[in-house]
Amino acid sequence: MTVSAVSDNKFKLKRERYQKGYVSRMGVYSNTVSFAQYRVSGEMPREGRFEWLSAALQGRVFKSIEQSAEEQAEGWTCTDRPDDPDFSTSDSFWRDRYLFFTYRRDQRRIPAALLKSHIGRAEGDYLAKRPELKRPPKRERDEIKERVRLGLLTRSLPSPATVDLAWQQDSGLLNLFSASAKTMERFEELFAKSFENLRPQLIYPYRRALGLLDEAGQQQLIALNQAGSDAALDEIQSNRWLGEEFLLWLLQAGLEGGNFRVQVPGYYEQGTPFAAWIDDRIQLQGGGEGGPQKVAVSGSQDSYLEARSALKSGKAISSAAIYLEKDELQWRFVLNAELFTFGAFKCPPVKVEREGVEELSERESAFYERIYLLEAGLQMFDSLYRAFLKERLGPGWQERQAAVNAWLEG
């Protein structure tokens, strides 16, 4: 079978999948999700808020490029109807205190081998009419390449990808259900263009800490801030120690039983006990003679011998799998120490009554149950982080450091 024949079959399959609504998505309905948390700053109008939000979303609504030769398109669409975006009614993107909608990006991609094959064929046709030439001049080669590329684009269907959002209106917290750096950047740009005077600010370790501390604690943390400005990138890179020390603290604390209590407002009452520990996936990174070196530790851990060896050599924990447990419920996620993005966040199973329930009602039930479990897990995580901060900024930190060092030495 020729390259062109394989290509035609792929195009046909892609068209069938596209028309049936197959979309690569990461979202609130998934059992396991990755996400980044933002806090939206700025003022929204108090009067006519729905109309303002509706117009902002509709102004950057996703428009299909299936019938064109455009390479890519992005915009907002409805979570429950990604192929039919319409923000004119509140039930299409508003549930209780949450706005929920979806970032969609479609892109056409031509396989390099296919493009090369068709360009070679087109150049062969060009030379067949000009036997005096051994190869087309550069200008003609460029024109042939562009003409072939555009011709293949018109034959190919774009690959759709969607990322869901859940934006809590009363707190301004926004969950973007992706931890991809490129997706986060594209979302931030489109959000800023869509909503005048609003900006999504990533909640990275330093900013998350300021939000969990009282005024005295905030002043203590500000004194330890190693950034030279209040620019987000500077605060992230200059305060890597916060996330790294937190994960080391939890690694050692988990060996002591890992018993903690809820300390922040949320679904669970203050003082509710829960367990937390690190296990089965630890990534460490540090400088070496040949540049930055990485060490990955996987599998269920007992005494963390491999991780301890890497830590003693000067490496720091860059990400780790954290487990949270309350009663018979368990949460698991991989925390990025630098950004505090959450990877492979797995909540307890969502149980929705399906018998005699309409599909939309079922999805609404799943949405609320998923959000509840997600926020309950984050309440425990913030309690965990606050417990670390209180110890890190308190008078007993040197004693804790000594205990950690003794544990590392074995």
C-alpha positions as CSV (number, residue, x, y, z in Angstrom):
1,M,0.0,0.0,0.0
2,T,1.4,3.4,-0.9
3,V,1.9,6.3,1.4
4,S,-1.0,8.2,-0.3
5,A,-3.3,5.2,0.2
6,V,-2.4,5.0,3.9
7,S,-3.0,8.7,4.1
8,D,-6.4,8.5,2.5
9,N,-7.5,5.8,4.9
10,K,-6.3,7.9,7.9
11,F,-8.1,10.9,6.6
12,K,-11.3,8.8,6.1
13,L,-11.1,7.4,9.6
14,K,-10.4,10.8,11.1
15,R,-13.4,12.3,9.3
16,E,-15.6,9.5,10.6
17,R,-14.4,10.0,14.2
18,Y,-14.7,13.8,13.9
19,Q,-18.3,13.5,12.6
20,K,-19.2,11.1,15.5
21,G,-17.9,13.7,18.0
22,Y,-14.7,12.0,19.2
23,V,-12.8,14.7,21.1
24,S,-9.6,14.4,23.0
25,R,-10.6,15.9,26.3
26,M,-9.5,16.4,29.9
27,G,-12.3,17.4,32.2
28,V,-14.3,17.6,35.2
29,Y,-16.2,14.4,34.4
30,S,-13.1,12.2,34.2
31,N,-12.3,9.8,37.0
32,T,-8.7,11.0,37.0
33,V,-7.7,14.5,36.0
34,S,-4.8,16.8,36.0
35,F,-5.4,20.5,36.8
36,A,-3.9,23.9,37.7
37,Q,-5.6,26.3,40.0
38,Y,-6.0,30.0,39.4
39,R,-7.4,32.9,41.2
40,V,-9.2,35.4,38.9
41,S,-8.4,39.0,39.8
42,G,-10.3,42.1,38.7
43,E,-13.8,43.4,39.0
44,M,-16.8,42.1,37.1
45,P,-19.9,44.2,36.7
46,R,-22.4,43.8,39.6
47,E,-25.4,44.5,37.4
48,G,-26.1,42.4,34.3
49,R,-23.3,39.9,35.1
50,F,-24.9,37.1,33.2
51,E,-25.2,39.2,30.0
52,W,-21.6,40.4,30.4
53,L,-20.2,36.9,30.8
54,S,-22.3,35.6,28.0
55,A,-21.1,38.3,25.6
56,A,-17.5,37.7,26.7
57,L,-17.7,34.0,26.0
58,Q,-19.6,34.5,22.7
59,G,-17.1,37.0,21.6
60,R,-14.4,34.4,21.6
61,V,-16.5,31.4,20.8
62,F,-14.9,28.5,19.0
63,K,-15.6,28.4,15.2
64,S,-15.1,25.2,13.3
65,I,-12.4,25.1,10.6
66,E,-13.6,21.8,9.1
67,Q,-14.8,23.4,5.9
68,S,-11.7,25.6,5.4
69,A,-8.0,25.1,4.9
70,E,-7.0,26.9,8.1
71,E,-4.5,25.1,10.2
72,Q,-5.8,25.8,13.7
73,A,-8.6,27.5,15.7
74,E,-9.3,28.1,19.4
75,G,-12.1,29.5,21.4
76,W,-14.7,28.7,24.1
77,T,-17.3,26.1,23.8
78,C,-19.9,24.4,26.0
79,T,-18.7,21.6,28.1
80,D,-21.8,19.4,27.4
81,R,-22.0,20.5,23.7
82,P,-18.5,21.0,22.4
83,D,-19.7,20.9,18.8
84,D,-22.6,23.4,19.3
85,P,-21.4,26.3,21.5
86,D,-24.2,28.7,22.6
87,F,-23.8,30.9,25.6
88,S,-27.1,32.7,25.3
89,T,-28.7,30.7,28.2
90,S,-27.4,30.3,31.7
91,D,-27.9,26.6,31.8
92,S,-25.3,26.2,29.1
93,F,-22.4,27.4,31.3
94,W,-23.7,28.1,34.8
95,R,-24.4,25.7,37.6
96,D,-25.1,27.1,41.1
97,R,-22.0,29.1,42.1
98,Y,-19.8,27.7,39.3
99,L,-19.2,28.8,35.7
100,F,-18.2,25.8,33.6
101,F,-17.1,26.0,30.0
102,T,-14.4,24.5,27.8
103,Y,-11.3,25.7,26.0
104,R,-11.2,24.1,22.6
105,R,-8.3,24.0,20.1
106,D,-8.5,22.3,16.8
107,Q,-5.4,21.8,14.7
108,R,-4.5,20.1,11.4
109,R,-1.3,18.2,11.2
110,I,0.3,16.7,8.1
111,P,2.7,13.8,8.7
112,A,6.2,14.8,7.6
113,A,6.6,11.6,5.5
114,L,3.4,12.3,3.7
115,L,4.3,15.9,2.9
116,K,7.7,14.9,1.7
117,S,6.3,12.3,-0.6
118,H,3.8,14.7,-2.2
119,I,6.4,17.4,-2.6
120,G,8.7,15.0,-4.3
121,R,5.9,14.0,-6.7
122,A,5.0,17.6,-7.5
123,E,8.7,18.5,-8.1
124,G,9.0,15.4,-10.4
125,D,6.0,16.7,-12.4
126,Y,7.6,20.2,-12.6
127,L,10.9,18.8,-13.9
128,A,9.2,16.5,-16.4
129,K,8.0,19.6,-18.2
130,R,11.5,21.2,-18.0
131,P,14.1,18.6,-19.0
132,E,16.9,21.2,-19.1
133,L,16.7,21.5,-15.2
134,K,18.1,19.0,-12.7
135,R,16.1,20.5,-9.8
136,P,13.6,23.3,-9.4
137,P,15.0,26.8,-8.5
138,K,14.6,27.7,-4.8
139,R,11.6,30.0,-5.4
140,E,9.7,27.4,-7.3
141,R,10.6,24.8,-4.7
142,D,9.1,27.0,-2.0
143,E,6.0,27.6,-4.1
144,I,5.6,23.9,-4.7
145,K,6.0,23.1,-1.1
146,E,3.4,25.7,0.0
147,R,0.9,24.6,-2.7
148,V,1.3,20.9,-1.7
149,R,0.9,21.8,2.0
150,L,-2.3,23.8,1.4
151,G,-3.7,21.0,-0.8
152,L,-3.1,18.4,1.9
153,L,-4.6,20.7,4.6
154,T,-7.8,20.9,2.6
155,R,-8.0,17.1,2.6
156,S,-7.3,16.6,6.3
157,L,-9.6,17.2,9.2
158,P,-8.5,19.1,12.3
159,S,-7.8,17.1,15.5
160,P,-10.0,18.6,18.3
161,A,-8.8,18.8,21.9
162,T,-10.8,20.3,24.8
163,V,-9.9,21.3,28.3
164,D,-12.7,22.0,30.8
165,L,-12.9,24.8,33.3
166,A,-14.8,25.2,36.6
167,W,-14.8,28.8,37.9
168,Q,-16.2,29.4,41.4
169,Q,-17.8,32.8,41.4
170,D,-17.8,33.6,45.1
171,S,-14.1,32.9,45.7
172,G,-12.7,33.6,42.3
173,L,-11.0,30.2,42.2
174,L,-10.7,28.6,38.8
175,N,-9.7,25.0,38.0
176,L,-8.2,24.5,34.6
177,F,-8.3,20.7,33.9
178,S,-4.9,20.5,32.4
179,A,-1.3,20.7,33.8
180,S,0.3,21.2,30.4
181,A,2.5,24.3,30.3
182,K,1.5,25.1,26.7
183,T,-2.2,24.7,27.4
184,M,-2.0,26.8,30.5
185,E,-0.3,29.6,28.5
186,R,-2.8,29.5,25.7
187,F,-5.7,29.5,28.2
188,E,-4.3,32.5,30.1
189,E,-3.9,34.5,26.8
190,L,-7.4,33.7,25.6
191,F,-9.0,34.4,29.0
192,A,-7.3,37.8,29.2
193,K,-8.5,38.7,25.7
194,S,-12.1,37.5,26.5
195,F,-12.7,39.1,29.9
196,E,-11.9,42.7,30.1
197,N,-10.1,43.7,33.3
198,L,-9.9,40.1,34.6
199,R,-6.7,38.2,34.8
200,P,-6.1,34.5,35.9
201,Q,-3.2,34.2,38.3
202,L,-1.7,30.8,38.9
203,I,-1.7,29.7,42.5
204,Y,1.9,28.6,42.9
205,P,3.5,27.6,46.2
206,Y,4.4,31.1,47.4
207,R,0.9,32.6,46.5
208,R,-0.9,29.6,48.0
209,A,1.0,30.0,51.2
210,L,0.1,33.7,51.5
211,G,-3.5,32.8,51.1
212,L,-3.4,30.2,54.0
213,L,-1.5,32.3,56.6
214,D,-2.7,35.0,59.0
215,E,-1.1,38.4,58.8
216,A,1.7,37.6,61.2
217,G,2.5,34.4,59.2
218,Q,2.4,36.4,55.9
219,Q,5.0,38.8,57.2
220,Q,7.2,35.9,58.3
221,L,7.0,34.4,54.8
222,I,7.6,37.7,53.1
223,A,10.8,38.0,55.0
224,L,11.9,34.6,53.5
225,N,10.8,35.5,50.0
226,Q,13.9,35.2,47.8
227,A,12.4,36.8,44.7
228,G,13.7,40.2,43.6
229,S,10.3,41.3,42.3
230,D,6.6,40.5,42.5
231,A,6.6,39.0,39.0
232,A,5.0,35.5,39.0
233,L,8.0,33.8,37.2
234,D,10.4,35.4,39.6
235,E,8.4,34.3,42.7
236,I,8.1,30.8,41.3
237,Q,11.7,30.2,40.4
238,S,13.2,32.0,43.4
239,N,11.0,30.2,45.9
240,R,11.3,26.6,44.7
241,W,12.4,25.8,48.3
242,L,8.8,26.1,49.5
243,G,7.5,23.2,47.4
244,E,10.7,21.1,47.8
245,E,10.8,21.5,51.6
246,F,7.1,20.8,51.9
247,L,7.5,17.4,50.1
248,L,10.5,16.5,52.1
249,W,8.6,17.4,55.3
250,L,5.7,15.2,54.2
251,L,8.0,12.4,53.2
252,Q,9.5,12.2,56.7
253,A,6.2,13.0,58.5
254,G,4.5,10.2,56.8
255,L,6.8,7.7,58.5
256,E,5.7,9.1,61.8
257,G,2.1,8.1,61.1
258,G,1.0,10.8,58.8
259,N,-1.9,11.9,61.0
260,F,-3.2,15.4,60.4
261,R,-6.3,17.5,61.0
262,V,-8.4,19.8,58.9
263,Q,-7.3,23.5,59.5
264,V,-9.0,25.4,56.7
265,P,-12.7,26.1,55.9
266,G,-14.5,23.7,53.6
267,Y,-16.7,20.7,53.5
268,Y,-15.1,19.0,56.6
269,E,-15.3,20.5,60.0
270,Q,-12.2,22.1,61.6
271,G,-10.3,19.4,63.5
272,T,-11.5,16.5,61.4
273,P,-8.7,13.9,61.3
274,F,-7.2,12.5,58.1
275,A,-4.1,10.7,57.0
276,A,-1.5,11.8,54.4
277,W,1.7,10.3,53.0
278,I,4.0,10.1,50.0
279,D,4.3,6.7,48.2
280,D,5.0,4.9,44.9
281,R,6.3,7.8,42.8
282,I,9.0,10.3,43.6
283,Q,11.0,12.5,41.2
284,L,14.2,14.2,42.4
285,Q,16.4,16.7,40.7
286,G,19.6,18.4,41.4
287,G,22.8,19.7,39.9
288,G,25.7,17.5,38.9
289,E,29.0,17.6,37.1
290,G,27.3,17.2,33.7
291,G,24.4,19.5,34.5
292,P,21.0,18.9,36.2
293,Q,20.4,15.2,37.0
294,K,17.1,13.5,37.7
295,V,16.3,10.4,39.7
296,A,12.9,8.6,39.6
297,V,11.8,6.4,42.4
298,S,8.7,4.2,41.7
299,G,6.9,1.4,43.4
300,S,5.6,1.1,46.9
301,Q,8.1,2.5,49.4
302,D,9.1,1.3,52.8
303,S,12.2,3.1,54.1
304,Y,12.8,5.2,51.0
305,L,16.4,4.1,50.7
306,E,16.8,5.2,47.1
307,A,15.1,8.6,47.7
308,R,17.2,9.2,50.8
309,S,20.4,8.5,48.9
310,A,19.5,11.0,46.3
311,L,18.5,13.6,48.9
312,K,21.8,13.1,50.7
313,S,23.6,13.8,47.4
314,G,22.0,17.2,47.2
315,K,19.0,16.6,45.1
316,A,15.5,17.9,46.0
317,I,12.1,16.4,45.4
318,S,10.6,18.0,42.3
319,S,7.3,15.9,42.3
320,A,5.8,13.1,44.3
321,A,2.6,11.1,44.6
322,I,0.6,12.2,47.7
323,Y,-2.2,10.1,49.2
324,L,-4.9,11.5,51.4
325,E,-7.3,9.3,53.3
326,K,-10.4,10.0,55.4
327,D,-12.4,7.1,56.8
328,E,-12.7,4.7,53.8
329,L,-12.2,7.5,51.1
330,Q,-8.9,8.0,49.4
331,W,-7.5,10.6,47.1
332,R,-4.2,10.4,45.1
333,F,-2.4,12.9,43.0
334,V,1.1,13.8,41.8
335,L,2.2,17.3,43.1
336,N,4.6,19.4,41.1
337,A,6.8,21.1,43.7
338,E,7.6,24.2,41.6
339,L,4.1,25.1,40.3
340,F,1.8,23.2,42.6
341,T,-0.1,21.7,39.6
342,F,-1.9,18.5,40.3
343,G,-1.3,15.5,38.1
344,A,-3.4,12.3,37.8
345,F,-5.7,13.6,40.6
346,K,-7.9,10.6,41.5
347,C,-10.9,11.1,43.7
348,P,-13.0,8.4,45.3
349,P,-15.4,6.9,42.8
350,V,-18.5,9.0,41.9
351,K,-21.7,7.1,42.4
352,V,-24.7,8.5,40.4
353,E,-28.2,7.0,40.3
354,R,-28.8,6.3,36.6
355,E,-32.2,4.5,36.6
356,G,-34.9,6.8,35.3
357,V,-32.6,9.8,35.2
358,E,-32.2,11.9,32.1
359,E,-28.7,12.2,30.6
360,L,-28.4,16.0,31.4
361,S,-29.6,15.4,35.0
362,E,-27.1,12.6,35.3
363,R,-24.3,14.8,34.1
364,E,-25.3,17.5,36.5
365,S,-25.2,15.1,39.4
366,A,-21.8,13.8,38.3
367,F,-20.6,17.4,38.0
368,Y,-21.6,18.3,41.6
369,E,-20.3,15.1,43.1
370,R,-17.0,15.4,41.3
371,I,-16.6,19.1,42.4
372,Y,-17.5,18.1,45.9
373,L,-14.8,15.3,46.1
374,L,-12.3,17.5,44.4
375,E,-12.7,20.4,46.8
376,A,-12.8,18.1,49.8
377,G,-9.4,16.7,48.7
378,L,-8.1,20.2,48.2
379,Q,-9.3,21.2,51.7
380,M,-7.2,18.4,53.1
381,F,-4.2,19.4,50.9
382,D,-4.4,23.0,52.0
383,S,-4.7,21.9,55.7
384,L,-1.5,19.8,55.1
385,Y,0.3,22.7,53.5
386,R,-0.8,25.0,56.3
387,A,0.5,22.5,58.9
388,F,3.9,22.6,57.2
389,L,3.9,26.4,57.0
390,K,3.2,26.8,60.7
391,E,6.0,24.5,61.5
392,R,8.4,26.0,58.9
393,L,7.8,29.5,60.2
394,G,7.6,28.5,63.9
395,P,10.3,28.2,66.5
396,G,10.5,24.4,66.2
397,W,11.7,24.3,62.6
398,Q,15.4,23.7,63.6
399,E,14.3,20.7,65.6
400,R,12.4,19.3,62.7
401,Q,15.4,19.9,60.4
402,A,17.6,17.9,62.8
403,A,15.1,15.1,62.8
404,V,14.9,15.1,59.0
405,N,18.7,15.1,58.7
406,A,19.0,12.2,61.2
407,W,16.5,10.2,59.2
408,L,18.4,10.9,56.0
409,E,21.6,9.6,57.6
410,G,19.7,6.5,58.7
